Amino acid sequence: MVSSKTIYLAAADALLFTHILFVAFVTIGLLLILAGRFLSWSWVRNPWFRMIHLTGIVVVVLQSWLGLICPLTIWEMEFRSKAGDVVYTGSFISHWLGELLYFEAPAWVFIVCYTTFGLLVLLSWFWVRPFPFARVNNGEKT
């Protein structure tokens, strides 16, 4: 039988991995958008991709301005606490992904970094314009 500690640690690791994927999506997404402009990749102009990408960084910027901790971090730490493992000493995944994602700096450093990155994403919206969202009238795309 699997212990509750194991389940909580697995859930915490899954949240940490999800967090890493989100950070990768936002950061690598911008690089791909910019590369796509030069390499004529039409998929980087997909309005759904671009809207999700822009929304992702806007949420991060707003959280930093409001002094809020990311819900993924809160939930992950809650699971680690329930497992009795507050520090990243557990699994390989939690240790190394945690090292990549979490580092210490004054709050203003994160606010400046997130805001600057958010502005770059916003500028990319105008420099690499997304296609318009398809309109549907009477079942026909226009």
C-alpha positions in Angstrom: 0.0 0.0 0.0 1.2 3.5 -0.9 1.7 5.8 2.1 0.1 9.2 2.3 3.6 10.7 2.5 4.5 9.2 -0.8 1.2 10.5 -2.4 1.9 14.0 -1.0 5.5 14.0 -2.3 4.4 12.8 -5.7 1.7 15.5 -5.9 4.3 18.1 -4.8 6.7 16.9 -7.5 4.0 16.9 -10.1 3.2 20.6 -9.2 6.8 21.5 -9.3 7.1 19.9 -12.8 4.0 21.7 -13.9 5.5 25.0 -12.6 8.7 24.3 -14.6 6.6 23.6 -17.7 4.7 26.9 -17.3 8.0 28.9 -16.9 9.4 27.1 -20.0 6.3 27.9 -21.9 6.4 31.6 -21.1 10.2 32.0 -21.6 10.8 29.7 -24.5 7.5 30.8 -26.1 8.8 34.4 -26.5 12.1 33.1 -28.0 10.1 31.0 -30.5 7.8 33.9 -31.4 10.8 36.1 -32.1 12.6 33.3 -34.0 9.3 32.7 -35.9 9.3 36.2 -37.2 12.7 35.7 -38.9 12.1 32.1 -39.9 8.5 32.7 -41.2 6.9 30.3 -38.9 3.2 30.9 -39.2 2.3 28.9 -36.1 3.8 31.6 -33.9 1.0 33.9 -35.1 -1.7 31.6 -33.9 -4.0 33.9 -31.8 -4.9 31.2 -29.2 -1.2 30.4 -28.6 -0.4 34.1 -28.3 -3.4 34.9 -26.1 -2.5 32.1 -23.7 1.2 33.2 -23.7 0.4 36.8 -23.0 -2.1 35.9 -20.3 0.5 33.7 -18.6 3.0 36.4 -18.2 0.3 39.0 -17.3 -0.7 36.8 -14.4 2.9 36.5 -13.2 3.4 40.3 -13.4 0.2 41.0 -11.6 1.1 38.5 -8.8 4.5 40.1 -8.4 3.1 43.7 -8.2 0.5 42.6 -5.7 3.0 40.7 -3.6 1.2 37.4 -4.1 2.9 34.0 -4.2 2.1 31.8 -7.2 -0.7 29.3 -6.3 1.4 26.4 -7.7 4.1 27.3 -5.2 1.6 27.5 -2.4 0.0 24.1 -3.3 3.4 22.4 -3.7 4.7 23.6 -0.3 1.4 22.5 1.3 1.8 19.0 -0.1 5.5 18.9 1.1 4.4 20.1 4.5 1.7 17.4 4.7 4.4 14.9 3.8 6.7 16.3 6.5 9.2 17.4 3.8 9.2 21.2 3.8 12.7 21.4 2.3 13.7 20.1 -1.2 15.5 17.1 0.2 13.1 14.5 -1.3 13.3 13.1 -4.8 15.7 13.9 -7.5 12.9 15.7 -9.4 12.0 18.0 -6.5 15.7 18.8 -5.7 16.9 19.7 -9.2 13.8 21.2 -10.6 13.6 23.2 -7.4 17.1 24.4 -7.9 16.2 25.6 -11.4 13.0 27.4 -10.4 13.6 28.9 -6.9 16.4 31.2 -6.0 16.7 34.0 -3.5 16.7 37.7 -4.4 15.0 40.8 -3.1 11.3 41.0 -4.2 12.0 44.1 -6.3 14.4 42.1 -8.5 11.6 39.7 -9.4 9.2 42.5 -10.0 11.6 44.2 -12.4 12.4 41.0 -14.2 8.8 39.9 -14.6 7.7 43.3 -15.6 10.5 43.7 -18.2 9.8 40.3 -19.6 6.0 41.0 -19.6 6.7 44.2 -21.6 8.8 42.2 -24.1 5.9 39.7 -24.6 3.5 42.6 -25.0 5.9 44.3 -27.6 6.2 41.0 -29.4 2.4 41.1 -29.8 2.8 44.2 -32.0 6.1 43.2 -33.7 5.0 39.7 -34.6 1.3 40.3 -35.0 -0.9 37.3 -34.4 -3.5 36.3 -36.9 -7.0 37.5 -36.2 -9.3 35.1 -34.4 -11.6 33.4 -37.0 -15.1 34.8 -37.1 -18.0 32.5 -37.6 -21.2 33.8 -39.3 -24.0 31.4 -40.0 -21.6 28.5 -39.8 -19.2 30.0 -42.3 -15.8 31.3 -41.5 -15.1 34.8 -42.6 
